[in-house]
Amino acid sequence: MDYKALNAADLADTIGVQRSNVSHVVNGRNNPSSSFIEKLLLTFPELNARWLITGEGDMVSNSDEIVNVEKIQPKRNPDLFTTHVGAKDITPTKPLDEKEGKNIERIVILYKDSTFKDYRP
């Protein structure tokens, strides 16, 4: 908030969350949800995801490390979980946790260069 000269209400309005969510995170009452972190990173792509999540590294990424979210969105297929990881496709025909009666909601891959990829079936 200091970096962008925003107060809690301005930050909430900017990233599209309730003002109480920012207040609770800032005051230590709640940890930020993955959705909250995602909205921060989408709104401020120069933020270093590793720093935001772990406190490691610099707060602001170099411009060549900024994740282009449009490039990492997975293909969507209502029947299959299909996405690209490098040059390989992952296409299981059944949910990976089907034996336990669970469906995968989201997979996040964090890279050492402070970038990430977010996959949703």
C-alpha positions in Angstrom: 0.0 0.0 0.0 2.9 2.4 0.8 4.5 1.6 -2.6 1.4 2.7 -4.5 0.4 5.3 -1.9 -3.0 3.7 -1.3 -4.9 3.4 1.9 -6.8 0.2 2.7 -10.1 1.5 1.2 -8.4 2.5 -2.0 -6.6 -0.8 -2.3 -9.8 -2.7 -1.8 -11.6 -0.7 -4.5 -8.6 -1.0 -6.9 -8.3 -4.8 -6.7 -12.1 -5.4 -6.3 -12.4 -6.9 -2.8 -14.5 -5.8 0.2 -12.8 -3.1 2.3 -13.1 -5.3 5.3 -11.0 -8.0 3.6 -8.0 -5.6 3.2 -8.5 -4.3 6.8 -8.5 -7.9 8.2 -5.3 -8.8 6.3 -3.5 -5.6 7.2 -4.4 -5.9 10.9 -3.3 -9.6 10.9 -6.8 -10.9 11.7 -6.9 -13.0 8.5 -4.3 -14.3 6.1 -4.9 -13.3 2.5 -6.8 -15.8 0.4 -5.5 -17.1 -2.9 -8.2 -15.1 -4.6 -7.0 -11.9 -2.8 -3.3 -12.6 -3.8 -4.4 -13.3 -7.3 -6.3 -10.0 -7.6 -3.2 -8.2 -6.2 -0.9 -9.8 -8.8 -3.3 -9.2 -11.7 -3.8 -5.6 -10.7 -0.1 -5.0 -9.9 1.8 -7.3 -12.3 5.1 -5.8 -11.2 4.7 -7.3 -7.7 7.0 -10.3 -7.1 4.7 -13.2 -6.3 7.4 -15.0 -4.3 7.9 -11.9 -2.1 4.1 -11.5 -1.7 3.7 -15.1 -0.6 6.9 -15.8 1.3 8.6 -12.5 1.9 11.6 -13.6 0.0 13.3 -11.6 -2.7 12.5 -8.1 -3.9 9.0 -6.6 -3.7 9.0 -5.6 -7.3 10.0 -8.0 -10.1 12.2 -7.0 -13.0 10.1 -6.2 -16.1 11.3 -9.5 -17.8 10.0 -11.5 -14.9 6.4 -10.1 -15.0 3.9 -12.8 -15.7 1.6 -12.2 -18.7 -1.6 -13.8 -17.3 -3.3 -13.9 -20.7 -0.5 -16.3 -21.9 -0.9 -18.7 -19.0 -4.6 -19.3 -19.1 -5.4 -23.0 -19.7 -7.5 -24.4 -22.5 -11.0 -25.1 -21.1 -13.0 -28.2 -21.8 -16.0 -29.1 -19.7 -15.3 -32.8 -19.8 -11.5 -32.9 -19.4 -8.9 -31.1 -17.5 -6.5 -30.0 -20.3 -3.7 -27.5 -20.0 -0.2 -26.9 -21.4 3.0 -27.4 -19.3 5.9 -26.4 -21.5 5.6 -28.4 -24.7 3.6 -31.3 -23.0 -0.1 -31.6 -22.7 -1.7 -33.0 -19.6 -5.0 -34.6 -20.4 -6.4 -37.0 -17.7 -9.7 -38.4 -18.7 -10.9 -38.5 -15.0 -10.2 -36.2 -12.1 -6.9 -37.1 -10.5 -8.4 -37.5 -7.0 -11.5 -39.5 -8.2 -10.7 -42.4 -5.9 -11.2 -40.1 -2.9 -14.3 -38.5 -4.4 -12.6 -35.1 -4.8 -12.3 -32.9 -7.9 -9.4 -30.6 -8.6 -10.3 -27.0 -8.4 -7.0 -25.3 -9.1 -3.3 -26.0 -9.6 -0.7 -23.3 -9.0 2.9 -23.8 -10.0 5.5 -21.5 -8.4 8.8 -21.1 -10.2 12.1 -20.1 -8.7 12.2 -17.0 -10.8 9.2 -15.7 -8.8 6.7 -16.3 -11.7 3.8 -18.7 -11.5 1.2 -20.4 -13.6 -2.4 -20.9 -12.5 -4.4 -23.8 -14.0 -8.1 -24.3 -13.5 -10.1 -27.2 -15.0 
